Amino acid sequence: MRISTIQAFNTSVRGIQDNYSAAMRTQEQISSGKRLLSPADDPVASVRLLQLDQEASKLSQYKDNLTAATNSLTQQEAVLNSVNNILQRVREIALSAGNGALDAGGRQALAQELAEREDELYGLLNSQNARGEYLFGGFKSDARPFERQADGSYRYQGDEGQRSIQIGSSRMVAINDNGKELFVDVPNASRLEMAASSREGYIAQAGVVDEAALYPGAGFRVTIHREATDPSLPEDADTNPVIDKYSISNADGSPVLDDNGDPVPDYTDADGNPLRLALEPNADGNYDISYAGMAVTLSGNLAADDHFTVGHREKQGVLDTVRQLRQVLENPGDAGTDRQRLAVALSFSLQNIDNAIGQVDGVRTSLGARLNVIESTQLENDEATLINTQVQSGLKDLDYAEALSRLSMQSIVLQAAQQSFVKTSNLSLFNFLR
């Protein structure tokens, strides 16, 4: 095979350049500490590193989400602890108000403290986090969830949503609880809402007695009437005595109607007005009245035109419970009927407060469970991050001992190639002819 001088020269130069490039590449690896300086160094490892980088980004985002979830739930737990403390104090006030030795002035003093507790509770239920979001507004975290109405009652303006955040590849955790489920949908002890216009009479007991016949509308009104046995004749204690009667109407006083819009015969007279029925005392001297699945017991000194309104209310918000208790204590009275009315109101209030405390405790338990999930997920996330880092290191970090050994060998090969080039470049026929 014939080898020209220029061919031998180019081959030697190319060998020197390749050896020099390899040595410089190794030097760059040693300087950077990285085995992979470009995807060409190891295409398979480069693809794997891209996958690991994406996984590391996800793990970093999950870590941020875990921190945000922990902060949100920890703040909510602190607020609920404060709410529970207030409700416990309200319960103590209700128990103190039932003390028979306490006079009207003492109960009014309790009402003043209750007003402060009510305002404090109202503020807690409108708590915000560090980002200015309302904790208990559901998805509507940018608007105040609870508003006080002109009549002193409270209205929930949030929704029933529950925000969640992803803390793992297939794991979500709720970071809030809506105020409707937590503070509004509290089981009502009597399942009814009651009001009375009478100063001497009151509702001693009330409850649902027939679920199938339960009245779904706005409620009904019981009105007390006093009239002579024979309205066409003058009243006379012996011959024409006055008797007590009652009538049933809608909450606004209009006659009750059936599903077809017609007056109900049992409670409406021929002229379409509320029918007056005989008011008969029971064995205890009280008066039992039932209508549309609901029953009430009237007690005290009933007077003409007294009316008692009853509505179906399965749930009652905790703020309204505290408000109603405050209103009862603000106008207590010391008469016998006042004390009996107070006892009934305190009984229902205590049950509703206990229901509210149970509702809050249930959510606090749920918060503890969610925080435990976050803690275990944080450990899993840290372990996955560590493994990811180790695998990445194995793929891209340089083995210095191997690299230094390789650089030494490449330096020797480069020197040999240079010396060889010097010798072979002088192999010319003209050198022998001189």
C-alpha positions as a LaTeX table, in Angstrom:
\begin{tabular}{lrrr}
\hline
Residue & $x$ (\AA) & $y$ (\AA) & $z$ (\AA) \\
\hline
Met1 & 0.00 & 0.00 & 0.00 \\
Arg2 & 1.38 & 3.34 & $-1.00$ \\
Ile3 & 1.24 & 6.09 & 1.68 \\
Ser4 & 1.97 & 9.55 & 0.55 \\
Thr5 & 3.86 & 12.04 & 2.65 \\
Ile6 & 0.88 & 14.34 & 2.97 \\
Gln7 & $-1.33$ & 11.43 & 4.04 \\
Ala8 & 1.10 & 10.39 & 6.75 \\
Phe9 & 1.38 & 14.00 & 7.86 \\
Asn10 & $-2.40$ & 14.50 & 8.08 \\
Thr11 & $-2.93$ & 11.21 & 9.91 \\
Ser12 & $-0.37$ & 12.10 & 12.52 \\
Val13 & $-1.77$ & 15.60 & 13.02 \\
Arg14 & $-5.30$ & 14.23 & 13.30 \\
Gly15 & $-4.17$ & 11.71 & 15.91 \\
Ile16 & $-2.48$ & 14.45 & 17.92 \\
Gln17 & $-5.59$ & 16.62 & 17.71 \\
Asp18 & $-7.89$ & 13.76 & 18.81 \\
Asn19 & $-5.65$ & 12.92 & 21.74 \\
Tyr20 & $-5.40$ & 16.59 & 22.69 \\
Ser21 & $-9.21$ & 17.01 & 22.46 \\
Ala22 & $-9.77$ & 13.96 & 24.66 \\
Ala23 & $-7.31$ & 15.27 & 27.26 \\
Met24 & $-8.92$ & 18.72 & 27.20 \\
Arg25 & $-12.38$ & 17.12 & 27.58 \\
Thr26 & $-11.21$ & 15.24 & 30.63 \\
Gln27 & $-9.68$ & 18.44 & 31.99 \\
Glu28 & $-13.03$ & 20.22 & 31.58 \\
Gln29 & $-14.77$ & 17.40 & 33.43 \\
Ile30 & $-12.32$ & 17.67 & 36.29 \\
Ser31 & $-12.69$ & 21.45 & 36.41 \\
Ser32 & $-16.53$ & 21.33 & 36.46 \\
Gly33 & $-16.90$ & 18.18 & 38.51 \\
Lys34 & $-19.46$ & 16.93 & 36.00 \\
Arg35 & $-19.24$ & 13.77 & 33.97 \\
Leu36 & $-21.75$ & 14.93 & 31.39 \\
Leu37 & $-20.83$ & 18.19 & 29.70 \\
Ser38 & $-23.20$ & 17.65 & 26.78 \\
Pro39 & $-25.86$ & 15.06 & 25.82 \\
Ala40 & $-23.35$ & 13.53 & 23.44 \\
Asp41 & $-21.25$ & 12.34 & 26.38 \\
Asp42 & $-24.00$ & 9.82 & 27.34 \\
Pro43 & $-27.34$ & 10.14 & 25.49 \\
Val44 & $-29.12$ & 7.55 & 27.65 \\
Ala45 & $-28.01$ & 9.19 & 30.91 \\
Ser46 & $-28.93$ & 12.62 & 29.53 \\
Val47 & $-32.52$ & 11.52 & 28.87 \\
Arg48 & $-32.73$ & 9.99 & 32.32 \\
Leu49 & $-31.43$ & 13.21 & 33.87 \\
Leu50 & $-34.14$ & 15.22 & 32.12 \\
Gln51 & $-36.75$ & 12.90 & 33.63 \\
Leu52 & $-35.17$ & 13.23 & 37.06 \\
Asp53 & $-35.07$ & 17.04 & 36.75 \\
Gln54 & $-38.81$ & 17.07 & 36.01 \\
Glu55 & $-39.44$ & 14.84 & 39.00 \\
Ala56 & $-37.30$ & 17.11 & 41.18 \\
Ser57 & $-39.38$ & 20.13 & 40.07 \\
Lys58 & $-42.56$ & 18.30 & 41.06 \\
Leu59 & $-41.09$ & 17.33 & 44.42 \\
Ser60 & $-40.08$ & 20.94 & 45.00 \\
Gln61 & $-43.63$ & 22.12 & 44.20 \\
Tyr62 & $-45.08$ & 19.45 & 46.49 \\
Lys63 & $-42.79$ & 20.69 & 49.24 \\
Asp64 & $-44.10$ & 24.24 & 48.81 \\
Asn65 & $-47.68$ & 22.91 & 48.79 \\
Leu66 & $-47.04$ & 20.93 & 51.96 \\
Thr67 & $-45.77$ & 24.07 & 53.67 \\
Ala68 & $-48.80$ & 26.07 & 52.52 \\
Ala69 & $-51.20$ & 23.32 & 53.64 \\
Thr70 & $-49.51$ & 23.05 & 57.03 \\
Asn71 & $-49.69$ & 26.81 & 57.58 \\
Ser72 & $-53.36$ & 26.99 & 56.56 \\
Leu73 & $-54.48$ & 24.04 & 58.70 \\
Thr74 & $-52.39$ & 25.13 & 61.66 \\
Gln75 & $-53.98$ & 28.59 & 61.56 \\
Gln76 & $-57.46$ & 27.10 & 61.23 \\
Glu77 & $-56.76$ & 24.81 & 64.17 \\
Ala78 & $-55.70$ & 27.80 & 66.28 \\
Val79 & $-58.90$ & 29.66 & 65.34 \\
Leu80 & $-61.07$ & 26.65 & 66.17 \\
Asn81 & $-59.33$ & 26.31 & 69.53 \\
Ser82 & $-60.28$ & 29.91 & 70.26 \\
Val83 & $-63.85$ & 29.28 & 69.07 \\
Asn84 & $-64.08$ & 26.26 & 71.34 \\
Asn85 & $-62.85$ & 28.31 & 74.31 \\
Ile86 & $-65.49$ & 30.97 & 73.64 \\
Leu87 & $-68.26$ & 28.38 & 73.34 \\
Gln88 & $-67.15$ & 26.79 & 76.61 \\
Arg89 & $-67.39$ & 30.20 & 78.27 \\
Val90 & $-70.82$ & 30.81 & 76.71 \\
Arg91 & $-71.91$ & 27.47 & 78.12 \\
Glu92 & $-70.68$ & 28.51 & 81.57 \\
Ile93 & $-72.66$ & 31.76 & 81.25 \\
Ala94 & $-75.80$ & 29.83 & 80.32 \\
Leu95 & $-75.37$ & 27.56 & 83.34 \\
Ser96 & $-74.76$ & 30.57 & 85.60 \\
Ala97 & $-77.87$ & 32.30 & 84.25 \\
Gly98 & $-79.95$ & 29.35 & 85.38 \\
Asn99 & $-78.96$ & 29.90 & 89.00 \\
Gly100 & $-82.18$ & 30.62 & 90.91 \\
Ala101 & $-80.37$ & 32.96 & 93.29 \\
Leu102 & $-79.36$ & 35.27 & 90.45 \\
Asp103 & $-81.54$ & 38.36 & 90.04 \\
Ala104 & $-82.39$ & 40.31 & 86.89 \\
Gly105 & $-79.39$ & 42.63 & 87.34 \\
Gly106 & $-77.01$ & 39.68 & 87.58 \\
Arg107 & $-78.41$ & 38.12 & 84.40 \\
Gln108 & $-78.08$ & 41.43 & 82.57 \\
Ala109 & $-74.43$ & 41.55 & 83.64 \\
Leu110 & $-74.00$ & 38.09 & 82.12 \\
Ala111 & $-75.70$ & 39.37 & 78.96 \\
Gln112 & $-73.09$ & 42.14 & 78.70 \\
Glu113 & $-70.26$ & 39.63 & 78.79 \\
Leu114 & $-72.17$ & 37.48 & 76.33 \\
Ala115 & $-72.36$ & 40.44 & 73.94 \\
Glu116 & $-68.55$ & 40.72 & 74.05 \\
Arg117 & $-68.19$ & 37.00 & 73.47 \\
Glu118 & $-70.61$ & 37.21 & 70.56 \\
Asp119 & $-68.53$ & 39.96 & 68.90 \\
Glu120 & $-65.35$ & 37.98 & 69.52 \\
Leu121 & $-66.88$ & 34.87 & 67.98 \\
Tyr122 & $-68.11$ & 36.91 & 65.01 \\
Gly123 & $-64.56$ & 38.14 & 64.42 \\
Leu124 & $-63.06$ & 34.65 & 64.63 \\
Leu125 & $-65.54$ & 33.27 & 62.11 \\
Asn126 & $-64.35$ & 35.96 & 59.70 \\
Ser127 & $-60.65$ & 35.17 & 60.24 \\
Gln128 & $-58.18$ & 35.67 & 57.38 \\
Asn129 & $-54.85$ & 34.04 & 56.60 \\
Ala130 & $-51.58$ & 35.80 & 55.73 \\
Arg131 & $-52.68$ & 36.16 & 52.09 \\
Gly132 & $-55.89$ & 37.95 & 53.11 \\
Glu133 & $-58.12$ & 34.97 & 52.28 \\
Tyr134 & $-61.07$ & 34.21 & 54.57 \\
Leu135 & $-60.63$ & 30.81 & 56.19 \\
Phe136 & $-64.28$ & 29.78 & 56.34 \\
Gly137 & $-65.70$ & 31.18 & 53.09 \\
Gly138 & $-65.36$ & 27.95 & 51.08 \\
Phe139 & $-64.30$ & 28.77 & 47.52 \\
Lys140 & $-65.34$ & 32.42 & 48.06 \\
Ser141 & $-62.25$ & 33.25 & 50.05 \\
Asp142 & $-62.15$ & 36.89 & 48.94 \\
Ala143 & $-65.41$ & 37.97 & 50.66 \\
Arg144 & $-66.41$ & 38.11 & 54.32 \\
Pro145 & $-68.35$ & 34.88 & 54.96 \\
Phe146 & $-70.51$ & 36.07 & 57.88 \\
Glu147 & $-72.50$ & 39.30 & 57.93 \\
Arg148 & $-74.60$ & 40.77 & 60.74 \\
Gln149 & $-78.07$ & 41.76 & 59.55 \\
Ala150 & $-80.08$ & 44.82 & 60.60 \\
Asp151 & $-82.19$ & 42.74 & 63.01 \\
Gly152 & $-79.07$ & 41.34 & 64.70 \\
Ser153 & $-79.24$ & 37.92 & 63.05 \\
Tyr154 & $-76.38$ & 36.53 & 60.98 \\
Arg155 & $-76.15$ & 35.48 & 57.37 \\
Tyr156 & $-73.60$ & 33.19 & 55.76 \\
Gln157 & $-72.45$ & 34.58 & 52.42 \\
Gly158 & $-69.81$ & 32.02 & 51.49 \\
Asp159 & $-70.38$ & 28.75 & 49.66 \\
Glu160 & $-70.11$ & 25.09 & 50.58 \\
Gly161 & $-66.83$ & 24.45 & 48.77 \\
Gln162 & $-63.66$ & 23.05 & 50.28 \\
Arg163 & $-60.34$ & 24.01 & 48.73 \\
Ser164 & $-57.75$ & 21.27 & 48.27 \\
Ile165 & $-54.10$ & 21.25 & 47.28 \\
Gln166 & $-51.96$ & 18.53 & 45.73 \\
Ile167 & $-49.22$ & 17.29 & 48.05 \\
Gly168 & $-48.18$ & 14.19 & 46.13 \\
Ser169 & $-48.44$ & 12.56 & 42.72 \\
Ser170 & $-51.82$ & 11.07 & 43.65 \\
Arg171 & $-52.65$ & 12.73 & 46.95 \\
Met172 & $-54.76$ & 15.80 & 47.69 \\
Val173 & $-55.53$ & 17.37 & 51.06 \\
Ala174 & $-58.28$ & 19.82 & 52.03 \\
Ile175 & $-56.84$ & 23.05 & 53.42 \\
Asn176 & $-60.03$ & 24.68 & 54.71 \\
Asp177 & $-63.58$ & 24.00 & 55.93 \\
Asn178 & $-66.54$ & 26.08 & 54.87 \\
Gly179 & $-68.39$ & 28.04 & 57.54 \\
Lys180 & $-71.83$ & 26.73 & 56.56 \\
Glu181 & $-70.99$ & 23.14 & 57.39 \\
Leu182 & $-68.99$ & 24.12 & 60.45 \\
Phe183 & $-70.91$ & 26.98 & 62.10 \\
Val184 & $-74.32$ & 27.23 & 60.38 \\
Asp185 & $-75.55$ & 23.67 & 59.89 \\
Val186 & $-75.53$ & 22.91 & 63.62 \\
Pro187 & $-78.37$ & 20.57 & 64.71 \\
Asn188 & $-81.14$ & 22.54 & 66.41 \\
Ala189 & $-82.18$ & 20.95 & 69.70 \\
Ser190 & $-85.92$ & 21.52 & 69.29 \\
Arg191 & $-85.78$ & 21.37 & 65.46 \\
Leu192 & $-88.15$ & 24.34 & 65.64 \\
Glu193 & $-87.88$ & 28.11 & 65.70 \\
Met194 & $-90.20$ & 29.81 & 68.18 \\
Ala195 & $-91.32$ & 33.33 & 69.02 \\
Ala196 & $-93.98$ & 34.67 & 71.39 \\
Ser197 & $-95.71$ & 38.02 & 71.72 \\
Ser198 & $-97.00$ & 37.27 & 75.21 \\
Arg199 & $-95.37$ & 38.59 & 78.38 \\
Glu200 & $-97.15$ & 36.14 & 80.67 \\
Gly201 & $-97.38$ & 33.11 & 78.42 \\
Tyr202 & $-94.58$ & 31.11 & 76.85 \\
Ile203 & $-93.80$ & 27.92 & 74.94 \\
Ala204 & $-92.77$ & 25.37 & 77.54 \\
Gln205 & $-92.02$ & 22.53 & 75.13 \\
Ala206 & $-91.83$ & 22.08 & 71.38 \\
Gly207 & $-90.78$ & 19.39 & 68.99 \\
Val208 & $-91.44$ & 17.38 & 65.84 \\
Val209 & $-93.89$ & 14.53 & 66.44 \\
Asp210 & $-94.72$ & 13.36 & 62.92 \\
Glu211 & $-91.98$ & 13.37 & 60.27 \\
Ala212 & $-94.39$ & 12.43 & 57.47 \\
Ala213 & $-96.67$ & 15.40 & 58.19 \\
Leu214 & $-93.89$ & 17.85 & 58.91 \\
Tyr215 & $-94.83$ & 21.30 & 57.64 \\
Pro216 & $-92.27$ & 22.40 & 55.02 \\
Gly217 & $-93.18$ & 26.07 & 54.83 \\
Ala218 & $-92.50$ & 29.14 & 56.93 \\
Gly219 & $-94.34$ & 27.82 & 60.00 \\
Phe220 & $-97.61$ & 28.52 & 61.73 \\
Arg221 & $-99.05$ & 30.86 & 64.34 \\
Val222 & $-101.18$ & 30.04 & 67.37 \\
Thr223 & $-103.37$ & 32.97 & 68.44 \\
Ile224 & $-105.24$ & 33.03 & 71.76 \\
His225 & $-108.85$ & 34.26 & 71.87 \\
Arg226 & $-111.27$ & 34.86 & 74.73 \\
Glu227 & $-114.97$ & 34.96 & 73.96 \\
Ala228 & $-118.33$ & 34.26 & 75.57 \\
Thr229 & $-119.81$ & 30.81 & 75.27 \\
Asp230 & $-122.59$ & 32.33 & 73.17 \\
Pro231 & $-121.14$ & 35.35 & 71.32 \\
Ser232 & $-124.66$ & 36.58 & 70.52 \\
Leu233 & $-125.45$ & 37.17 & 74.21 \\
Pro234 & $-123.80$ & 39.43 & 76.82 \\
Glu235 & $-121.00$ & 37.90 & 78.87 \\
Asp236 & $-122.10$ & 36.57 & 82.25 \\
Ala237 & $-120.04$ & 34.56 & 84.71 \\
Asp238 & $-122.92$ & 32.16 & 85.41 \\
Thr239 & $-125.06$ & 31.99 & 82.30 \\
Asn240 & $-122.65$ & 32.95 & 79.52 \\
Pro241 & $-119.06$ & 32.60 & 80.82 \\
Val242 & $-115.95$ & 33.54 & 78.86 \\
Ile243 & $-113.96$ & 30.59 & 77.49 \\
Asp244 & $-110.48$ & 30.37 & 76.02 \\
Lys245 & $-110.00$ & 29.46 & 72.37 \\
Tyr246 & $-107.15$ & 29.39 & 69.87 \\
Ser247 & $-106.77$ & 29.54 & 66.14 \\
Ile248 & $-104.14$ & 28.24 & 63.73 \\
Ser249 & $-102.92$ & 30.41 & 60.87 \\
Asn250 & $-99.84$ & 30.88 & 58.76 \\
Ala251 & $-96.89$ & 32.65 & 60.35 \\
Asp252 & $-98.06$ & 35.96 & 58.85 \\
Gly253 & $-101.61$ & 35.49 & 60.21 \\
Ser254 & $-103.22$ & 34.46 & 56.92 \\
Pro255 & $-105.55$ & 31.41 & 56.83 \\
Val256 & $-103.88$ & 28.04 & 56.23 \\
Leu257 & $-104.36$ & 26.53 & 52.78 \\
Asp258 & $-104.00$ & 23.02 & 51.43 \\
Asp259 & $-101.84$ & 21.98 & 48.46 \\
Asn260 & $-104.53$ & 23.15 & 46.05 \\
Gly261 & $-104.69$ & 26.62 & 47.62 \\
Asp262 & $-108.04$ & 25.98 & 49.31 \\
Pro263 & $-108.73$ & 26.78 & 52.99 \\
Val264 & $-108.20$ & 23.81 & 55.32 \\
Pro265 & $-111.66$ & 23.04 & 56.85 \\
Asp266 & $-110.28$ & 21.92 & 60.23 \\
Tyr267 & $-108.63$ & 25.33 & 60.77 \\
Thr268 & $-110.69$ & 27.71 & 58.60 \\
Asp269 & $-114.34$ & 28.77 & 58.96 \\
Ala270 & $-116.91$ & 29.21 & 56.21 \\
Asp271 & $-115.82$ & 32.80 & 55.61 \\
Gly272 & $-112.19$ & 31.76 & 55.09 \\
Asn273 & $-110.97$ & 33.10 & 58.43 \\
Pro274 & $-108.93$ & 31.12 & 60.98 \\
Leu275 & $-111.31$ & 28.85 & 62.88 \\
Arg276 & $-111.44$ & 29.29 & 66.66 \\
Leu277 & $-111.01$ & 26.03 & 68.54 \\
Ala278 & $-111.49$ & 25.23 & 72.21 \\
Leu279 & $-108.35$ & 25.52 & 74.30 \\
Glu280 & $-108.36$ & 22.60 & 76.73 \\
Pro281 & $-105.79$ & 22.33 & 79.56 \\
Asn282 & $-103.89$ & 19.08 & 80.09 \\
Ala283 & $-103.26$ & 17.35 & 83.43 \\
Asp284 & $-100.50$ & 19.85 & 84.27 \\
Gly285 & $-102.67$ & 22.87 & 83.49 \\
Asn286 & $-100.75$ & 23.59 & 80.28 \\
Tyr287 & $-102.09$ & 23.55 & 76.72 \\
Asp288 & $-100.96$ & 21.08 & 74.05 \\
Ile289 & $-101.38$ & 22.12 & 70.42 \\
Ser290 & $-100.33$ & 20.13 & 67.36 \\
Tyr291 & $-100.21$ & 21.11 & 63.72 \\
Ala292 & $-98.51$ & 19.73 & 60.60 \\
Gly293 & $-96.22$ & 17.31 & 62.41 \\
Met294 & $-95.18$ & 19.82 & 65.10 \\
Ala295 & $-96.39$ & 20.05 & 68.70 \\
Val296 & $-96.05$ & 22.84 & 71.26 \\
Thr297 & $-97.01$ & 23.15 & 74.89 \\
Leu298 & $-98.17$ & 26.60 & 75.99 \\
Ser299 & $-97.84$ & 27.59 & 79.61 \\
Gly300 & $-98.22$ & 30.63 & 81.82 \\
Asn301 & $-100.99$ & 33.19 & 81.89 \\
Leu302 & $-102.38$ & 33.34 & 78.38 \\
Ala303 & $-104.20$ & 36.49 & 77.36 \\
Ala304 & $-106.41$ & 37.42 & 74.44 \\
Asp305 & $-104.52$ & 38.15 & 71.21 \\
Asp306 & $-101.33$ & 36.48 & 72.45 \\
His307 & $-99.72$ & 34.69 & 69.56 \\
Phe308 & $-96.96$ & 32.13 & 69.34 \\
Thr309 & $-95.13$ & 31.50 & 66.09 \\
Val310 & $-93.50$ & 28.14 & 65.36 \\
Gly311 & $-91.36$ & 27.28 & 62.33 \\
His312 & $-89.48$ & 24.20 & 61.22 \\
Arg313 & $-85.74$ & 24.72 & 61.62 \\
Glu314 & $-83.51$ & 21.64 & 61.66 \\
Lys315 & $-80.29$ & 23.68 & 61.79 \\
Gln316 & $-79.32$ & 26.82 & 63.64 \\
Gly317 & $-76.08$ & 28.77 & 63.36 \\
Val318 & $-73.92$ & 29.12 & 66.44 \\
Leu319 & $-73.94$ & 32.93 & 66.20 \\
Asp320 & $-77.74$ & 32.98 & 66.24 \\
Thr321 & $-77.76$ & 30.65 & 69.24 \\
Val322 & $-75.49$ & 33.02 & 71.18 \\
Arg323 & $-77.53$ & 36.02 & 70.02 \\
Gln324 & $-80.82$ & 34.49 & 71.18 \\
Leu325 & $-79.33$ & 33.57 & 74.54 \\
Arg326 & $-78.07$ & 37.15 & 74.96 \\
Gln327 & $-81.47$ & 38.58 & 74.13 \\
Val328 & $-83.14$ & 36.35 & 76.71 \\
Leu329 & $-80.70$ & 37.48 & 79.40 \\
Glu330 & $-81.03$ & 41.16 & 78.48 \\
Asn331 & $-84.76$ & 41.15 & 79.37 \\
Pro332 & $-85.03$ & 38.49 & 82.04 \\
Gly333 & $-87.78$ & 39.67 & 84.44 \\
Asp334 & $-88.25$ & 38.19 & 87.91 \\
Ala335 & $-91.86$ & 37.01 & 87.72 \\
Gly336 & $-92.60$ & 33.30 & 87.94 \\
Thr337 & $-93.49$ & 33.01 & 84.27 \\
Asp338 & $-90.32$ & 34.93 & 83.35 \\
Arg339 & $-88.20$ & 32.44 & 85.22 \\
Gln340 & $-89.99$ & 29.51 & 83.58 \\
Arg341 & $-89.56$ & 31.08 & 80.16 \\
Leu342 & $-85.86$ & 31.62 & 80.93 \\
Ala343 & $-85.45$ & 28.01 & 82.00 \\
Val344 & $-86.90$ & 26.77 & 78.70 \\
Ala345 & $-84.69$ & 29.15 & 76.67 \\
Leu346 & $-81.58$ & 28.14 & 78.63 \\
Ser347 & $-82.35$ & 24.46 & 78.12 \\
Phe348 & $-82.55$ & 24.81 & 74.34 \\
Ser349 & $-79.51$ & 27.12 & 74.26 \\
Leu350 & $-77.36$ & 24.69 & 76.23 \\
Gln351 & $-78.25$ & 21.85 & 73.89 \\
Asn352 & $-77.49$ & 23.95 & 70.83 \\
Ile353 & $-74.19$ & 25.14 & 72.30 \\
Asp354 & $-73.24$ & 21.54 & 73.05 \\
Asn355 & $-74.11$ & 20.62 & 69.46 \\
Ala356 & $-71.92$ & 23.47 & 68.20 \\
Ile357 & $-69.02$ & 22.37 & 70.41 \\
Gly358 & $-69.41$ & 18.84 & 69.07 \\
Gln359 & $-69.39$ & 20.17 & 65.52 \\
Val360 & $-66.19$ & 22.13 & 66.14 \\
Asp361 & $-64.53$ & 19.18 & 67.88 \\
Gly362 & $-65.37$ & 16.95 & 64.91 \\
Val363 & $-63.62$ & 19.32 & 62.50 \\
Arg364 & $-60.66$ & 19.67 & 64.88 \\
Thr365 & $-60.32$ & 15.88 & 64.77 \\
Ser366 & $-60.40$ & 16.03 & 60.98 \\
Leu367 & $-57.71$ & 18.73 & 61.04 \\
Gly368 & $-55.48$ & 16.52 & 63.16 \\
Ala369 & $-55.91$ & 13.66 & 60.70 \\
Arg370 & $-55.06$ & 15.94 & 57.76 \\
Leu371 & $-51.97$ & 17.28 & 59.53 \\
Asn372 & $-50.85$ & 13.68 & 60.16 \\
Val373 & $-51.26$ & 12.93 & 56.45 \\
Ile374 & $-49.21$ & 16.02 & 55.62 \\
Glu375 & $-46.47$ & 14.96 & 58.03 \\
Ser376 & $-46.23$ & 11.43 & 56.60 \\
Thr377 & $-46.32$ & 12.81 & 53.05 \\
Gln378 & $-43.53$ & 15.25 & 53.94 \\
Leu379 & $-41.35$ & 12.31 & 55.04 \\
Glu380 & $-42.11$ & 10.45 & 51.82 \\
Asn381 & $-41.35$ & 13.58 & 49.82 \\
Asp382 & $-38.01$ & 14.06 & 51.60 \\
Glu383 & $-37.05$ & 10.43 & 50.96 \\
Ala384 & $-38.00$ & 10.69 & 47.28 \\
Thr385 & $-36.00$ & 13.93 & 46.99 \\
Leu386 & $-32.95$ & 12.26 & 48.54 \\
Ile387 & $-33.18$ & 9.26 & 46.22 \\
Asn388 & $-33.64$ & 11.55 & 43.22 \\
Thr389 & $-30.56$ & 13.55 & 44.20 \\
Gln390 & $-28.48$ & 10.40 & 44.64 \\
Val391 & $-29.50$ & 8.99 & 41.26 \\
Gln392 & $-28.78$ & 12.31 & 39.55 \\
Ser393 & $-25.40$ & 12.46 & 41.24 \\
Gly394 & $-24.55$ & 8.98 & 40.03 \\
Leu395 & $-25.43$ & 9.92 & 36.47 \\
Lys396 & $-23.83$ & 13.34 & 36.11 \\
Asp397 & $-21.19$ & 13.75 & 38.83 \\
Leu398 & $-17.58$ & 12.90 & 38.04 \\
Asp399 & $-15.54$ & 10.09 & 39.55 \\
Tyr400 & $-12.37$ & 12.08 & 40.23 \\
Ala401 & $-10.12$ & 9.07 & 40.73 \\
Glu402 & $-11.13$ & 7.59 & 37.39 \\
Ala403 & $-10.93$ & 10.96 & 35.63 \\
Leu404 & $-7.46$ & 11.76 & 36.96 \\
Ser405 & $-6.22$ & 8.31 & 35.98 \\
Arg406 & $-7.73$ & 8.75 & 32.54 \\
Leu407 & $-6.16$ & 12.21 & 32.16 \\
Ser408 & $-2.75$ & 10.79 & 33.05 \\
Met409 & $-3.13$ & 8.05 & 30.43 \\
Gln410 & $-4.36$ & 10.57 & 27.83 \\
Ser411 & $-1.38$ & 12.84 & 28.56 \\
Ile412 & 1.02 & 9.95 & 27.99 \\
Val413 & $-0.72$ & 8.98 & 24.77 \\
Leu414 & $-0.65$ & 12.63 & 23.60 \\
Gln415 & 3.08 & 12.90 & 24.33 \\
Ala416 & 3.73 & 9.64 & 22.50 \\
Ala417 & 1.74 & 10.85 & 19.51 \\
Gln418 & 3.71 & 14.10 & 19.44 \\
Gln419 & 7.07 & 12.31 & 19.63 \\
Ser420 & 5.97 & 9.82 & 17.03 \\
Phe421 & 4.98 & 12.65 & 14.70 \\
Val422 & 8.41 & 14.22 & 15.05 \\
Lys423 & 10.11 & 10.99 & 14.04 \\
Thr424 & 7.74 & 10.04 & 11.23 \\
Ser425 & 7.78 & 13.53 & 9.74 \\
Asn426 & 11.51 & 13.12 & 9.09 \\
Leu427 & 11.07 & 9.83 & 7.22 \\
Ser428 & 11.75 & 11.21 & 3.71 \\
Leu429 & 13.76 & 9.74 & 0.82 \\
Phe430 & 15.57 & 13.03 & 0.38 \\
Asn431 & 17.01 & 12.68 & 3.89 \\
Phe432 & 18.79 & 9.51 & 2.80 \\
Leu433 & 20.10 & 11.04 & $-0.43$ \\
Arg434 & 21.96 & 13.87 & 1.31 \\
\hline
\end{tabular}
